[in-house]
Amino acid sequence: MEKEQRQQEIIDVPTFSYVENEKERKPKKIGKLALIAVIMISALIGGGISSYVMPVYIFGKLIPYPQNYFGTDAKQVIHVKPQNTEFLVSAVAKKAMPSVVGITTKSIEKDFFFGARTSKGLGTGVVVDKRGYILTNAHVVNNGNIAELNVLFDDGTKKDAKILWRDASLDLAVIKVDEVNVTPADLGDSDHLQVGEVAIAIGNPLGMEFEKTVTSGIISGLNRSVEVNNNESIDNLIQTDASINPGNSGGPLLNSKGEVIGINTAKMNSGEGLGFAIPINMAKPIVDQFIQKGEFRKVYIGIQGMNVNLFERSTGIDLAPDEGIYVARVYKDSPAGKGGLSTGDVIIGIEEEKMSSMNQLAKKLYQYRPEDTIHVKIMRNDKEKTLKIKLQKIPKNYQ
């Protein structure tokens, strides 16, 4: 009896269910909009992991890049290397500022009604040699027609200067100040500039009260031409959107290393953010000669020539090339004569640049030094030919 009672007690022990309320524990149905939202959020998170985390933190570090990750042709891939540019402009300005000078001029102009009167000019220059050689624009020194020329240096020193050389067609000039302790600028290479590179300008816009103004931007274009007047233009200019105003002329245009890549020369008044600079490689042969020899003597080719269109209008003779330089005379013992150039040839190019005028040829020769050899492309008897001509220093009595 007692045993049966114990068994009954065991049987009568209540059992507990983990489902306290079956109705409450049933999964809730998710609405269609909520389901779509969940799917989209999941896709965004997954996309972020695959597009950012994997390339930045995983590929190339923990595991190799997948095959063809950069495409099938590696030459078509542009790799961008991020750099810390937070203090770039400040660092460039600090490096270049001691080499930038202010230039003031006084000119005597004769007026038919009012007689002689004095006009003042203002510009900028950049020191290119520790002995006081300074590069600037020809128009800053009024193409040599000045009565007084002064230079204000970074330390506040003001000195008289003299003009050693200037060329209005290039809008470049070299002036010199004696007995000064100056820091020359580093000159860069303007032949390998690319559109989009950083460009920084330093100058004295609108007056000395704004001296050493720093502006920054990018290289907006290359090989630009700007008309100076109806008969003349300045070619192969660097275009920049760094702010340039009157007074900036002659000042340096700098790259991200603080190297001079151009000499600021002009601003397009009809538009905003259109400044232009002369490539520094145009001035390097001139600067080098002054530094090495204390003077500059341009190289020459030794011909008298006429533009093809002018020759055709004057003679009625139709030449084969549409443009070029007709060689009317070759001087004896000149580089042209020694190189095989003859009267009647038409120069159509030097190296990879087409030649269309004597003015263009004269500017092109500024890029070379004595003893440099150039490839001159000509048309002779309706056939194209290339000559090698070794350039020489222009004789003093050369006309």
Sine and cosine of phi, psi and omega as CSV:
sin_phi,cos_phi,sin_psi,cos_psi,sin_omega,cos_omega
0.00,0.00,-0.70,0.71,0.01,-1.00
-0.91,0.42,-0.59,0.81,0.00,-1.00
-0.93,0.37,-0.68,0.73,0.02,-1.00
-0.89,0.46,-0.58,0.82,0.01,-1.00
-0.91,0.40,-0.63,0.78,0.00,-1.00
-0.92,0.38,-0.66,0.75,0.05,-1.00
-0.88,0.48,-0.64,0.77,0.01,-1.00
-0.89,0.45,-0.63,0.78,0.00,-1.00
-0.89,0.45,-0.64,0.77,0.00,-1.00
-0.91,0.40,-0.67,0.75,-0.01,-1.00
-0.92,0.40,-0.56,0.83,-0.07,-1.00
-1.00,0.09,0.02,1.00,0.03,-1.00
-0.91,0.41,0.81,-0.58,-0.06,-1.00
-0.93,0.37,0.61,-0.79,0.07,-1.00
-0.99,-0.14,0.61,-0.79,-0.04,-1.00
-0.98,-0.22,0.71,-0.71,0.03,-1.00
-0.99,-0.16,0.69,-0.72,0.08,-1.00
-0.96,0.30,-0.21,0.98,0.06,-1.00
-0.99,-0.15,0.99,-0.11,-0.05,-1.00
-0.96,0.28,-0.59,0.81,-0.01,-1.00
-0.58,-0.82,1.00,-0.09,-0.11,-0.99
-0.85,0.53,-0.56,0.83,-0.02,-1.00
-0.92,0.39,-0.64,0.77,-0.01,-1.00
-0.95,0.30,-0.47,0.88,-0.09,-1.00
-1.00,0.08,-0.12,0.99,0.02,-1.00
-0.91,0.42,0.69,-0.73,-0.01,-1.00
-0.88,0.48,0.66,-0.75,0.01,-1.00
-0.98,0.22,0.57,-0.82,0.05,-1.00
-0.98,0.21,0.72,-0.69,0.00,-1.00
-1.00,-0.05,0.73,-0.68,0.00,-1.00
-0.93,0.36,0.31,-0.95,-0.04,-1.00
-0.89,0.46,-0.67,0.74,-0.01,-1.00
-0.90,0.43,-0.66,0.75,0.02,-1.00
-0.90,0.43,-0.66,0.75,0.02,-1.00
-0.88,0.47,-0.68,0.73,0.03,-1.00
-0.88,0.47,-0.65,0.76,0.01,-1.00
-0.89,0.46,-0.68,0.74,0.01,-1.00
-0.88,0.47,-0.69,0.73,0.00,-1.00
-0.89,0.46,-0.69,0.72,-0.02,-1.00
-0.91,0.42,-0.68,0.74,0.00,-1.00
-0.90,0.44,-0.67,0.75,0.02,-1.00
-0.89,0.46,-0.66,0.75,0.00,-1.00
-0.90,0.43,-0.65,0.76,0.01,-1.00
-0.90,0.44,-0.70,0.72,0.00,-1.00
-0.90,0.44,-0.70,0.71,0.02,-1.00
-0.89,0.45,-0.67,0.74,0.03,-1.00
-0.89,0.45,-0.64,0.77,0.02,-1.00
-0.89,0.45,-0.65,0.76,0.02,-1.00
-0.90,0.43,-0.70,0.71,-0.07,-1.00
-0.96,0.28,-0.56,0.83,-0.09,-1.00
-1.00,-0.03,-0.38,0.93,-0.03,-1.00
-0.90,-0.43,-0.82,0.57,-0.09,-1.00
-0.89,0.45,-0.72,0.69,-0.05,-1.00
-0.89,0.46,-0.79,0.61,-0.02,-1.00
-0.91,0.41,-0.59,0.81,-0.12,-0.99
-0.99,0.13,-0.68,0.74,-0.15,-0.99
-0.94,-0.34,-0.31,0.95,-0.12,-0.99
-0.95,-0.32,-0.87,0.50,-0.06,-1.00
-0.89,0.45,0.73,-0.68,0.04,-1.00
0.99,0.14,-0.15,0.99,0.02,-1.00
-0.89,-0.45,-0.89,0.46,0.00,-1.00
-1.00,-0.01,-0.60,0.80,0.04,-1.00
-0.72,-0.69,0.42,-0.91,0.01,-1.00
-0.92,0.40,0.38,-0.93,0.11,-0.99
-0.89,0.45,0.62,-0.79,0.05,-1.00
-0.88,0.48,0.43,-0.90,0.03,-1.00
-0.87,0.49,0.67,-0.74,-0.01,-1.00
0.89,0.45,0.37,0.93,0.02,-1.00
-0.87,0.49,-0.58,0.81,0.00,-1.00
-1.00,-0.10,0.26,0.97,-0.01,-1.00
1.00,-0.09,0.14,-0.99,-0.04,-1.00
-0.98,0.18,-0.40,0.92,-0.02,-1.00
-0.87,-0.49,0.96,-0.27,-0.08,-1.00
-0.90,0.44,-0.42,0.91,-0.04,-1.00
-0.93,0.36,-0.35,0.94,-0.04,-1.00
-1.00,0.05,-0.12,0.99,-0.07,-1.00
-1.00,0.07,0.74,-0.67,0.08,-1.00
-0.97,-0.25,0.91,-0.41,-0.01,-1.00
-1.00,-0.08,0.83,-0.55,0.01,-1.00
-0.97,-0.23,0.86,-0.51,0.02,-1.00
-0.98,-0.17,0.94,-0.34,-0.02,-1.00
-0.91,0.41,0.65,-0.76,0.02,-1.00
-0.78,-0.62,0.45,-0.89,0.04,-1.00
-0.99,0.16,0.97,-0.24,-0.05,-1.00
-0.96,-0.29,0.29,0.96,-0.09,-1.00
-0.85,0.53,-0.66,0.75,-0.05,-1.00
-0.91,-0.41,0.38,0.92,-0.09,-1.00
-0.87,0.48,-0.81,0.58,-0.06,-1.00
-0.88,0.48,-0.65,0.76,0.01,-1.00
-0.89,0.45,-0.67,0.74,0.00,-1.00
-0.92,0.39,-0.66,0.75,0.02,-1.00
-0.90,0.45,-0.71,0.70,0.00,-1.00
-0.88,0.48,-0.67,0.74,-0.01,-1.00
-0.89,0.46,-0.63,0.78,-0.01,-1.00
-0.94,0.33,-0.69,0.73,-0.16,-0.99
-1.00,0.06,-0.40,0.92,-0.15,-0.99
-0.82,0.57,-0.65,0.76,0.00,-1.00
-0.89,0.45,-0.31,0.95,-0.03,-1.00
-1.00,-0.07,-0.09,1.00,-0.05,-1.00
-0.99,-0.11,0.73,-0.68,-0.04,-1.00
-0.82,-0.58,0.40,-0.92,0.14,-0.99
-1.00,-0.10,0.61,-0.79,-0.02,-1.00
-0.83,-0.56,0.80,-0.60,0.07,-1.00
-0.85,-0.53,0.59,-0.80,-0.04,-1.00
-0.73,-0.68,0.40,-0.92,0.18,-0.98
-0.77,-0.64,0.76,-0.65,0.00,-1.00
-0.83,-0.55,0.56,-0.83,0.07,-1.00
-0.98,-0.19,0.91,-0.42,0.00,-1.00
-0.93,-0.36,0.70,-0.71,0.00,-1.00
-1.00,-0.07,0.78,-0.62,0.00,-1.00
-0.90,-0.43,0.72,-0.69,-0.06,-1.00
-0.87,0.50,-0.59,0.81,-0.07,-1.00
-1.00,-0.03,-0.61,0.79,-0.14,-0.99
-0.94,-0.35,0.05,1.00,0.01,-1.00
0.97,0.25,-0.37,-0.93,-0.03,-1.00
-0.96,0.29,0.67,-0.74,0.07,-1.00
-0.63,-0.78,0.44,-0.90,-0.06,-1.00
-0.99,-0.13,0.75,-0.67,0.09,-1.00
-0.87,-0.50,0.54,-0.84,-0.03,-1.00
-0.94,-0.34,0.53,-0.85,0.03,-1.00
-0.76,-0.65,0.37,-0.93,-0.04,-1.00
-0.61,-0.79,0.63,-0.78,0.06,-1.00
-0.29,-0.96,-0.26,-0.97,-0.06,-1.00
-0.73,-0.68,0.36,-0.93,0.08,-1.00
-0.56,-0.83,0.17,-0.98,0.03,-1.00
-0.72,-0.69,0.75,-0.66,-0.01,-1.00
-0.95,0.30,0.79,-0.61,-0.03,-1.00
-0.91,-0.42,-0.07,1.00,0.04,-1.00
-0.42,-0.91,0.57,-0.82,-0.08,-1.00
-0.92,0.40,-0.25,0.97,0.02,-1.00
-1.00,0.10,0.05,1.00,0.12,-0.99
0.97,-0.24,0.26,0.96,0.08,-1.00
-0.98,0.20,0.74,-0.67,-0.08,-1.00
-0.77,-0.63,0.73,-0.69,0.02,-1.00
-0.98,-0.20,0.70,-0.71,0.00,-1.00
-0.45,-0.89,-0.18,-0.98,0.06,-1.00
-1.00,0.02,0.50,-0.87,0.09,-1.00
-0.90,0.43,-0.59,0.81,-0.04,-1.00
-0.96,0.29,-0.34,0.94,0.08,-1.00
-0.91,0.41,-0.59,0.81,0.03,-1.00
-0.99,-0.15,0.38,0.93,0.08,-1.00
0.81,0.59,0.60,0.80,0.01,-1.00
0.81,0.59,0.52,0.85,0.06,-1.00
1.00,-0.05,-0.15,0.99,-0.04,-1.00
-1.00,-0.01,0.94,0.34,-0.03,-1.00
-0.73,-0.68,0.40,-0.92,0.05,-1.00
-0.98,-0.22,-0.39,0.92,-0.05,-1.00
-0.52,-0.86,0.68,-0.74,-0.01,-1.00
-0.68,-0.73,0.86,-0.52,-0.02,-1.00
-0.80,-0.60,0.52,-0.85,0.01,-1.00
-0.82,-0.57,0.76,-0.65,0.04,-1.00
-0.96,-0.27,0.87,-0.49,-0.06,-1.00
-1.00,-0.03,0.16,-0.99,-0.10,-1.00
-0.88,0.47,-0.52,0.85,-0.02,-1.00
-1.00,0.09,0.08,1.00,0.01,-1.00
1.00,-0.10,-0.12,0.99,0.02,-1.00
-0.93,0.37,0.68,-0.74,0.04,-1.00
-0.86,-0.51,0.79,-0.61,-0.08,-1.00
-0.69,-0.72,0.44,-0.90,0.14,-0.99
-0.96,0.29,0.49,-0.87,0.01,-1.00
-0.73,-0.69,0.29,-0.96,0.06,-1.00
-0.79,-0.61,0.51,-0.86,0.00,-1.00
-1.00,0.06,0.82,-0.57,0.04,-1.00
-0.99,-0.10,-0.56,0.83,-0.07,-1.00
-0.31,-0.95,0.56,-0.83,0.12,-0.99
-0.39,-0.92,0.47,-0.88,0.03,-1.00
-0.59,-0.80,0.91,-0.41,-0.05,-1.00
-0.92,0.40,-0.50,0.87,-0.03,-1.00
-0.93,0.37,-0.48,0.88,0.07,-1.00
-1.00,-0.10,-0.28,0.96,-0.13,-0.99
0.83,0.55,0.71,0.70,0.05,-1.00
-0.78,-0.62,0.49,-0.87,0.05,-1.00
-0.50,-0.87,0.48,-0.88,0.11,-0.99
-0.87,-0.49,0.81,-0.59,0.06,-1.00
-0.86,-0.51,0.26,-0.96,-0.05,-1.00
-0.65,-0.76,0.63,-0.78,0.11,-0.99
-0.86,-0.50,0.77,-0.64,-0.03,-1.00
-1.00,0.01,0.43,-0.90,0.13,-0.99
0.82,0.57,0.82,0.57,0.07,-1.00
-0.77,-0.63,0.45,-0.89,0.07,-1.00
-0.96,-0.29,0.98,-0.18,-0.13,-0.99
-0.79,-0.61,0.31,-0.95,0.03,-1.00
-0.95,-0.32,0.90,-0.43,0.01,-1.00
-0.96,0.27,0.48,-0.88,0.04,-1.00
-0.98,0.18,0.40,-0.92,0.15,-0.99
-0.99,0.11,0.75,-0.66,0.01,-1.00
-0.99,-0.11,0.75,-0.66,-0.02,-1.00
-1.00,-0.04,-0.32,-0.95,-0.01,-1.00
-0.86,-0.52,0.94,-0.34,-0.06,-1.00
-1.00,0.05,-0.05,1.00,-0.03,-1.00
-0.98,0.22,-0.29,0.96,-0.08,-1.00
-0.87,-0.49,0.45,0.89,0.06,-1.00
-0.94,0.34,0.47,-0.89,0.05,-1.00
-0.77,-0.63,0.60,-0.80,0.05,-1.00
-0.87,0.50,0.73,-0.68,-0.01,-1.00
0.97,-0.24,-0.22,0.98,0.05,-1.00
-0.92,0.40,0.42,-0.91,0.04,-1.00
-0.91,0.41,0.67,-0.74,0.05,-1.00
-0.72,-0.69,0.76,-0.65,-0.06,-1.00
-0.79,-0.61,0.78,-0.63,-0.03,-1.00
-0.92,-0.39,0.61,-0.79,0.09,-1.00
-0.78,-0.63,0.73,-0.69,0.00,-1.00
-0.16,-0.99,-0.19,-0.98,-0.06,-1.00
-0.86,-0.50,0.95,0.32,-0.10,-1.00
-0.93,0.37,0.75,-0.66,0.16,-0.99
0.93,0.37,0.02,1.00,0.04,-1.00
0.57,-0.82,0.32,-0.95,-0.04,-1.00
-0.93,0.37,-0.25,0.97,0.08,-1.00
-0.93,0.38,-0.28,0.96,0.07,-1.00
-0.91,-0.42,0.52,0.85,-0.07,-1.00
-0.88,0.47,0.48,-0.88,0.03,-1.00
0.84,0.54,0.63,0.78,0.09,-1.00
-0.96,0.27,0.72,-0.70,0.00,-1.00
-0.94,-0.33,0.79,-0.62,0.10,-1.00
-0.77,-0.64,0.45,-0.89,-0.05,-1.00
-0.70,-0.72,0.39,-0.92,0.02,-1.00
-0.13,-0.99,-0.63,-0.78,0.00,-1.00
-0.70,-0.71,0.19,-0.98,0.19,-0.98
-0.97,0.24,0.92,-0.40,-0.07,-1.00
-1.00,0.01,-0.43,0.90,-0.03,-1.00
-0.17,-0.99,0.29,-0.96,-0.01,-1.00
-0.77,-0.64,0.36,-0.93,0.06,-1.00
0.85,0.53,0.66,0.75,0.03,-1.00
-1.00,0.08,0.45,-0.89,0.08,-1.00
-0.85,-0.52,0.69,-0.72,0.00,-1.00
-0.81,-0.59,0.80,-0.60,0.02,-1.00
-0.97,0.24,0.82,-0.57,0.06,-1.00
-1.00,0.10,-0.66,0.75,0.09,-1.00
-0.46,-0.89,-0.19,-0.98,-0.07,-1.00
-0.91,0.41,-0.40,0.92,-0.09,-1.00
-0.93,-0.38,-0.02,1.00,-0.15,-0.99
-0.58,-0.82,0.56,-0.83,0.06,-1.00
-0.60,-0.80,0.35,-0.94,0.11,-0.99
-0.96,-0.28,0.81,-0.59,-0.12,-0.99
-0.95,-0.32,0.19,-0.98,0.09,-1.00
0.85,0.52,0.57,0.82,-0.03,-1.00
-0.99,0.14,0.42,-0.91,0.13,-0.99
-1.00,-0.01,0.77,-0.63,0.07,-1.00
-0.99,-0.16,0.71,-0.71,0.01,-1.00
-0.66,-0.75,0.43,-0.90,0.08,-1.00
-0.98,-0.19,0.09,1.00,0.15,-0.99
-0.89,0.46,0.74,-0.67,-0.11,-0.99
-0.88,0.48,0.83,-0.56,0.03,-1.00
-0.79,-0.62,0.76,-0.65,-0.02,-1.00
-0.73,-0.69,0.22,-0.98,0.07,-1.00
-0.78,0.63,0.77,-0.64,-0.11,-0.99
0.95,-0.31,-0.45,0.89,0.11,-0.99
-0.96,0.28,-0.34,0.94,-0.07,-1.00
-0.81,0.59,0.73,-0.69,0.01,-1.00
1.00,0.00,-0.18,0.98,0.00,-1.00
-0.99,0.13,0.22,-0.97,-0.09,-1.00
-0.99,0.11,0.57,-0.82,0.27,-0.96
-0.97,-0.26,0.80,-0.60,-0.19,-0.98
-0.89,-0.46,0.45,-0.89,0.10,-1.00
-0.99,-0.10,-0.12,-0.99,-0.08,-1.00
-0.94,0.35,-0.22,0.98,0.05,-1.00
-1.00,-0.06,-0.01,1.00,-0.05,-1.00
0.99,0.17,0.30,0.95,0.03,-1.00
-1.00,-0.07,0.59,-0.81,0.03,-1.00
-0.96,0.26,0.86,-0.51,0.03,-1.00
-0.93,-0.36,-0.15,0.99,0.01,-1.00
-0.24,-0.97,0.29,-0.96,0.08,-1.00
-0.92,-0.40,0.90,-0.43,-0.06,-1.00
-0.87,0.49,0.71,-0.71,-0.12,-0.99
-0.74,-0.67,-0.53,0.85,-0.14,-0.99
-0.41,-0.91,0.36,-0.93,0.11,-0.99
-0.76,-0.65,0.67,-0.74,0.05,-1.00
-0.99,0.16,0.94,-0.34,-0.08,-1.00
-0.94,0.35,-0.35,0.94,-0.06,-1.00
-0.99,0.12,-0.02,1.00,-0.01,-1.00
-0.50,-0.87,0.27,-0.96,0.01,-1.00
-0.99,-0.14,0.55,-0.84,0.06,-1.00
0.93,0.36,0.50,0.86,0.01,-1.00
-0.85,-0.53,1.00,0.07,0.05,-1.00
-0.94,-0.35,0.39,-0.92,-0.06,-1.00
-0.70,-0.71,0.54,-0.84,0.00,-1.00
-0.68,-0.74,0.54,-0.84,0.06,-1.00
-0.99,0.15,0.81,-0.59,0.00,-1.00
-0.83,0.56,0.68,-0.73,-0.07,-1.00
-0.91,0.41,-0.45,0.90,0.02,-1.00
-0.91,0.41,-0.35,0.94,0.10,-0.99
-0.93,0.37,-0.53,0.85,-0.07,-1.00
-1.00,-0.07,-0.32,0.95,-0.09,-1.00
-0.83,0.56,-0.73,0.68,0.01,-1.00
-0.87,0.49,-0.56,0.83,0.02,-1.00
-0.93,0.37,-0.74,0.67,0.00,-1.00
-0.88,0.47,-0.69,0.72,-0.03,-1.00
-0.86,0.51,-0.67,0.74,-0.01,-1.00
-0.91,0.41,-0.63,0.78,0.04,-1.00
-0.91,0.42,-0.66,0.75,-0.01,-1.00
-0.92,0.40,-0.66,0.75,-0.08,-1.00
-0.99,0.15,-0.62,0.78,-0.15,-0.99
-0.84,-0.54,-0.11,0.99,0.01,-1.00
0.98,0.21,0.08,1.00,0.03,-1.00
-0.46,-0.89,0.22,-0.98,0.06,-1.00
-0.81,-0.59,0.78,-0.62,0.09,-1.00
-0.81,-0.58,0.88,-0.47,-0.04,-1.00
-0.92,0.39,0.53,-0.85,0.12,-0.99
-0.98,0.22,0.33,-0.94,0.02,-1.00
-0.64,-0.77,0.32,-0.95,0.02,-1.00
-0.96,-0.27,-0.49,0.87,0.14,-0.99
1.00,-0.01,0.76,0.66,0.05,-1.00
-0.68,-0.73,0.32,-0.95,0.32,-0.95
-0.95,-0.31,0.76,-0.65,-0.08,-1.00
-0.66,-0.75,0.27,-0.96,0.04,-1.00
-0.73,-0.68,0.57,-0.82,0.11,-0.99
-0.88,0.47,0.63,-0.78,-0.07,-1.00
-0.82,0.57,-0.72,0.70,-0.04,-1.00
-0.90,0.43,-0.57,0.82,0.04,-1.00
-0.94,0.34,-0.65,0.76,0.03,-1.00
-0.88,0.48,-0.69,0.73,-0.03,-1.00
-0.91,0.41,-0.63,0.77,0.02,-1.00
-0.93,0.37,-0.58,0.81,-0.07,-1.00
-0.98,0.22,-0.55,0.83,-0.12,-0.99
-0.94,-0.33,-0.33,0.94,-0.08,-1.00
0.98,0.22,0.13,0.99,0.01,-1.00
-1.00,-0.01,0.76,-0.65,0.00,-1.00
-1.00,-0.06,0.90,-0.43,0.01,-1.00
-1.00,0.02,0.38,-0.92,-0.05,-1.00
-0.90,0.44,-0.78,0.62,0.00,-1.00
-0.97,0.23,0.55,-0.84,0.02,-1.00
-0.96,0.28,-0.46,0.89,0.03,-1.00
-0.54,-0.84,0.39,-0.92,-0.04,-1.00
0.47,-0.88,-0.28,-0.96,-0.04,-1.00
-0.82,-0.58,0.90,-0.43,0.04,-1.00
-0.98,0.21,0.81,-0.59,-0.02,-1.00
-1.00,0.09,0.95,-0.31,-0.03,-1.00
-1.00,0.00,-0.41,0.91,-0.02,-1.00
-0.39,-0.92,0.63,-0.78,0.10,-1.00
-0.89,-0.47,0.85,-0.52,-0.04,-1.00
-0.96,0.29,0.59,-0.81,0.01,-1.00
-0.89,0.45,0.66,-0.76,0.03,-1.00
0.88,0.47,0.31,0.95,0.03,-1.00
-1.00,0.07,0.27,-0.96,0.09,-1.00
-0.82,0.57,-0.62,0.79,0.00,-1.00
-0.90,0.44,-0.70,0.71,0.00,-1.00
-0.90,0.44,-0.68,0.74,0.00,-1.00
-0.94,0.35,-0.42,0.91,-0.02,-1.00
-1.00,0.02,-0.04,1.00,0.08,-1.00
0.99,-0.13,0.14,0.99,0.03,-1.00
-0.96,0.27,0.65,-0.76,-0.07,-1.00
-0.79,-0.61,0.38,-0.92,0.11,-0.99
-0.86,0.51,0.70,-0.72,-0.03,-1.00
0.99,-0.14,-0.28,0.96,0.10,-0.99
-0.93,0.37,0.40,-0.91,0.09,-1.00
-0.85,-0.52,0.90,-0.44,0.04,-1.00
-0.97,0.23,0.84,-0.54,-0.01,-1.00
-0.92,-0.40,-0.18,0.98,0.01,-1.00
-0.16,-0.99,0.42,-0.91,0.16,-0.99
-0.80,-0.60,0.84,-0.55,-0.14,-0.99
0.82,0.57,-0.84,-0.54,-0.04,-1.00
-0.99,-0.17,0.09,1.00,-0.06,-1.00
-0.98,-0.21,0.75,-0.66,0.06,-1.00
-0.95,0.32,0.59,-0.81,0.04,-1.00
-0.92,-0.39,0.78,-0.63,-0.03,-1.00
-0.83,-0.56,-0.19,0.98,-0.05,-1.00
-0.44,-0.90,0.35,-0.94,0.07,-1.00
-0.90,0.43,-0.56,0.83,0.03,-1.00
-0.90,0.45,-0.67,0.75,0.04,-1.00
-0.91,0.42,-0.64,0.77,0.03,-1.00
-0.89,0.46,-0.69,0.73,-0.01,-1.00
-0.88,0.48,-0.66,0.75,0.02,-1.00
-0.93,0.37,-0.63,0.77,-0.01,-1.00
-0.87,0.49,-0.61,0.79,-0.06,-1.00
-0.92,0.39,-0.32,0.95,0.05,-1.00
-0.91,0.42,-0.32,0.95,-0.04,-1.00
-0.98,0.21,-0.14,0.99,-0.14,-0.99
-0.89,-0.46,0.33,-0.94,0.03,-1.00
-0.93,-0.38,0.31,-0.95,0.10,-1.00
-0.83,0.56,0.63,-0.77,-0.02,-1.00
0.99,0.15,-0.06,1.00,0.12,-0.99
-0.94,0.35,0.58,-0.81,0.07,-1.00
-0.95,-0.30,0.76,-0.65,-0.01,-1.00
-0.87,-0.49,0.43,-0.90,0.07,-1.00
-0.99,-0.15,0.89,-0.46,-0.04,-1.00
-0.95,-0.30,0.85,-0.52,0.02,-1.00
-1.00,-0.05,0.76,-0.64,-0.04,-1.00
-0.75,-0.66,0.31,-0.95,0.21,-0.98
-0.94,-0.34,0.83,-0.56,0.02,-1.00
-0.73,-0.69,0.87,-0.50,-0.05,-1.00
0.81,0.59,0.71,0.71,0.06,-1.00
0.91,0.42,0.27,0.96,0.04,-1.00
-0.85,-0.53,0.65,-0.76,0.00,-1.00
-0.99,0.14,0.64,-0.77,-0.03,-1.00
-0.55,-0.83,0.48,-0.88,0.02,-1.00
-0.88,-0.48,0.78,-0.62,0.01,-1.00
-0.92,-0.39,0.53,-0.85,0.12,-0.99
-0.98,-0.19,0.84,-0.54,-0.04,-1.00
-0.83,-0.56,0.81,-0.59,0.03,-1.00
-1.00,-0.03,0.89,-0.46,-0.11,-0.99
-0.97,0.23,0.48,-0.88,0.03,-1.00
-0.77,-0.64,0.30,-0.95,0.07,-1.00
-0.93,0.37,0.69,-0.72,-0.08,-1.00
-0.92,0.40,0.75,-0.66,0.02,-1.00
-0.90,0.43,0.48,-0.88,-0.03,-1.00
-0.90,0.43,-0.51,0.86,-0.03,-1.00
-0.99,-0.10,0.21,0.98,-0.05,-1.00
-0.96,0.28,0.73,-0.69,-0.02,-1.00
-0.98,-0.20,0.00,0.00,0.00,0.00
